[in-house]
Amino acid sequence: MDWMVTSAADRQDVRRRFPWVKSVLVGLDNYYSPPLQASRRLRFSRYALGIDYHILVREKLETALTQIRNIDPKVMGRVSVDTGPIMEKAYAEQSGLGWIGKNGVFIAANIGSYCFIGTILLSVELPVTSVAENRCGGCTECLERCPTGAIVAPGMIDARRCLSYLTVEKRGDFSENEMQKLSGWVYGCDVCQEVCPWNIKWQQRTSERRYIEKREAILDYIELGKMINMDKFETVFVNSAVERLKYERLKRNVKAALKNMPKL
């Protein structure tokens, strides 16, 4: 993920790339649903159970930007959903919507961390909001329960250990040690969110059906023996976040997870 290094300066000041920006408007969208677990305890991250969030959140924010321009046609604006050099979590925190937890995930007040973040860059000044209070306190559940010890310090993640990175971003084969740590996860990992007391308190099922519309098809697909071929993969995962993973890497993940499934 070298691109994160090369874009660091742009991330620190969005005006380097978009000098006309005076405000950042932040939007959140809840995607929580109960855990998906197939036979043999294969697991799949909640954020990828429906249509790709890049598509849906962008659609909603583009609608909001259109409404803003209906009020003032001169307003310049640009929507970003986890695709440009924008520090979405930092802006969400500065917008007073919540705080960045010790697991590096944004925790929204009264929603929890099961939410997508999108931004609208605007050429007009908006009222400044107060930075949210960090409410993690002395809790260390996410650090202690991470399957791979990837949270090496509060707010500091070693991506090379993180199951979300390994199952989604890593190219090539897993090492023996990586395979042994999968704990049944074949796409992403939700453990640090599942154990968060704020999520336990605030999580509520999403009202956006499109975030979970592939749930049953995915469950059927990853059941042992049902990963038929690439054509089936493309049918199930079209327009989903999993589509960019490609068939061979998902097959790699399932094979490795089954081989190293922890005993009950």
C-alpha positions in Angstrom: 0.0 0.0 0.0 2.8 2.4 -1.0 0.2 4.8 -2.4 -0.6 5.9 1.2 3.0 7.1 1.6 3.2 9.0 -1.7 -0.1 10.8 -1.0 0.7 11.7 2.6 1.2 15.4 2.0 -2.1 15.7 0.1 -3.8 14.0 3.0 -2.5 16.4 5.5 -3.9 19.4 3.6 -6.7 18.8 1.1 -6.1 22.3 -0.3 -2.9 21.1 -1.9 -5.0 19.3 -4.5 -8.2 21.4 -4.2 -7.2 24.9 -3.3 -10.8 26.2 -3.5 -11.9 24.2 -0.5 -13.2 26.1 2.5 -15.3 23.5 4.3 -15.6 19.7 4.5 -19.1 18.3 5.1 -19.0 14.8 6.6 -21.7 12.1 6.2 -22.1 8.8 7.9 -24.2 5.7 7.0 -24.9 2.8 9.3 -24.3 -0.7 7.7 -24.6 -3.0 10.8 -26.2 -6.4 10.4 -25.9 -9.6 12.5 -22.8 -11.6 11.8 -22.6 -13.9 8.8 -21.2 -17.3 9.6 -21.3 -20.2 7.2 -20.8 -23.9 7.9 -17.4 -24.8 9.3 -17.5 -21.3 10.9 -16.3 -19.4 7.9 -16.8 -15.7 8.5 -17.3 -12.6 6.3 -17.0 -8.9 7.2 -20.3 -7.1 7.6 -19.3 -4.1 5.4 -19.1 -6.3 2.3 -22.5 -8.0 2.4 -24.2 -5.8 -0.2 -23.6 -3.3 -2.9 -20.2 -1.6 -2.8 -20.4 1.2 -0.2 -18.3 3.4 -2.6 -21.3 3.3 -5.0 -24.1 3.8 -2.4 -22.5 6.5 -0.2 -21.4 8.4 -3.3 -24.9 8.3 -4.6 -26.3 9.7 -1.4 -23.7 12.5 -1.1 -24.1 13.5 -4.8 -27.8 14.0 -4.1 -26.9 16.1 -1.1 -24.4 18.2 -3.2 -27.1 18.7 -5.8 -29.4 20.0 -3.2 -26.7 22.4 -2.0 -26.2 23.7 -5.5 -30.0 24.2 -5.9 -29.6 26.7 -3.0 -26.5 28.3 -4.4 -25.5 27.3 -8.0 -22.1 29.0 -7.6 -20.9 26.5 -5.0 -18.0 24.3 -6.0 -18.1 20.8 -4.5 -16.5 17.4 -4.8 -17.7 14.1 -3.3 -15.1 11.6 -1.9 -15.8 8.2 -0.5 -12.6 6.5 0.5 -11.1 7.0 -2.9 -9.0 10.1 -2.7 -6.3 11.7 -0.4 -9.0 12.7 2.2 -8.6 11.9 5.9 -12.2 10.9 6.4 -11.9 9.7 9.9 -10.1 12.8 11.1 -12.7 15.1 9.5 -15.5 13.0 11.0 -13.8 13.4 14.4 -13.3 17.1 13.9 -17.0 17.4 12.8 -18.0 16.3 16.3 -19.6 13.1 15.0 -17.6 10.7 17.1 -14.0 9.7 17.7 -11.2 7.4 16.4 -11.0 4.4 18.7 -7.9 2.5 19.9 -8.4 0.1 17.0 -8.0 2.9 14.5 -11.7 2.7 13.5 -14.1 5.7 13.7 -16.8 5.3 16.4 -19.8 7.4 15.8 -21.9 8.6 18.7 -25.1 6.7 19.0 -24.2 4.5 16.0 -20.9 2.8 16.8 -18.2 2.0 14.3 -20.3 0.0 11.8 -20.7 3.1 9.6 -19.3 4.3 6.3 -17.8 7.8 6.0 -18.1 10.1 3.0 -17.2 13.7 2.5 -18.2 16.7 0.4 -15.5 19.3 -0.2 -17.2 22.7 -0.5 -16.0 26.2 -1.7 -18.2 27.9 1.0 -17.5 28.4 4.7 -19.7 26.4 7.0 -20.0 26.9 10.8 -17.1 25.3 12.6 -18.0 22.3 14.8 -16.2 21.1 17.9 -13.9 18.1 18.0 -15.6 15.1 19.6 -14.4 13.8 22.9 -12.6 10.4 22.8 -14.7 8.1 25.0 -12.6 4.9 24.9 -11.2 5.7 28.4 -9.3 2.8 29.9 -10.9 0.1 27.8 -8.5 -2.2 25.9 -10.9 -4.9 24.6 -9.9 -4.3 21.0 -6.2 -4.6 21.7 -6.6 -7.7 23.8 -9.0 -9.5 21.5 -7.4 -8.9 18.1 -6.7 -12.4 16.7 -3.3 -11.4 15.3 -2.2 -8.7 17.8 -2.3 -6.2 14.9 -3.2 -3.3 17.3 0.3 -2.7 18.6 -0.6 0.4 20.6 -3.7 2.5 21.0 -4.5 3.9 17.6 -1.5 2.2 15.9 -2.2 -0.7 13.6 0.4 -3.0 12.0 -1.4 -3.7 8.7 0.9 -6.6 8.0 -0.8 -8.5 10.8 -4.4 -7.3 10.3 -6.8 -9.9 8.9 -8.6 -7.2 6.9 -5.4 -6.4 5.2 -4.3 -10.0 4.7 -7.6 -11.2 3.3 -8.4 -8.2 1.1 -5.1 -6.5 0.1 -2.4 -9.1 0.3 -1.2 -10.6 -3.0 0.2 -14.1 -3.3 0.1 -16.9 -0.9 -0.2 -16.7 2.9 2.7 -17.7 5.1 2.1 -20.6 7.4 1.8 -18.2 10.3 -0.7 -16.0 8.5 -2.9 -19.0 7.7 -2.9 -20.1 11.3 -4.3 -16.7 12.4 -7.3 -16.5 10.0 -9.7 -17.8 12.6 -12.3 -18.5 10.0 -12.3 -15.1 8.4 -12.3 -15.3 4.6 -13.0 -11.6 3.8 -12.1 -8.8 6.3 -12.4 -9.1 10.1 -14.9 -7.5 12.5 -13.4 -8.8 15.8 -12.2 -5.4 17.2 -15.6 -4.0 16.4 -17.6 -6.9 17.8 -15.9 -6.6 21.2 -16.2 -2.8 21.5 -18.5 -1.9 24.4 -19.8 1.1 22.4 -20.9 -1.1 19.5 -22.6 -3.5 21.9 -24.5 -0.5 23.3 -25.3 1.4 20.1 -25.4 -1.1 17.2 -28.7 -1.3 15.4 -29.6 -3.0 12.1 -29.2 -0.8 9.1 -32.3 0.5 7.3 -30.4 0.5 4.0 -31.4 -2.9 2.4 -28.8 -2.5 -0.3 -25.9 -2.9 2.2 -27.0 -6.5 3.0 -28.8 -7.6 -0.2 -26.1 -10.1 -1.1 -26.0 -11.7 2.3 -27.8 -15.0 1.5 -26.0 -15.4 -1.9 -22.7 -14.9 -0.1 -23.6 -17.4 2.6 -24.5 -20.0 0.0 -21.4 -19.3 -2.0 -18.8 -19.8 0.7 -20.5 -22.9 2.1 -18.0 -25.8 1.8 -18.2 -27.2 -1.7 -20.2 -24.4 -3.3 -17.3 -22.3 -4.7 -18.0 -23.6 -8.2 -16.2 -21.4 -10.7 -15.3 -17.8 -11.6 -18.6 -17.2 -13.4 -20.4 -17.9 -10.2 -18.1 -15.5 -8.3 -18.9 -12.7 -10.8 -22.6 -13.3 -10.5 -22.6 -13.2 -6.7 -20.2 -10.3 -6.2 -21.0 -8.0 -9.1 -21.0 -4.3 -7.8 -19.8 -5.4 -4.4 -16.6 -4.5 -2.5 -15.5 -8.1 -3.0 -15.5 -7.8 -6.8 -12.0 -6.3 -6.8 -10.6 -9.2 -4.7 -11.1 -11.5 -7.7 -12.0 -15.2 -7.7 -8.6 -16.7 -7.1 -7.8 -14.7 -3.9 -11.2 -15.5 -2.4 -10.6 -19.1 -3.1 -7.2 -18.8 -1.5 -8.8 -17.3 1.6 -11.5 -20.0 2.0 -9.0 -22.8 1.4 -6.6 -21.4 4.0 -9.3 -20.7 6.5 -10.8 -24.2 6.3 -7.3 -25.8 6.6 -6.6 -23.9 9.8 -10.0 -23.7 11.4 -9.6 -23.6 15.2 -11.1 -26.5 17.0 -14.1 -26.0 19.2 
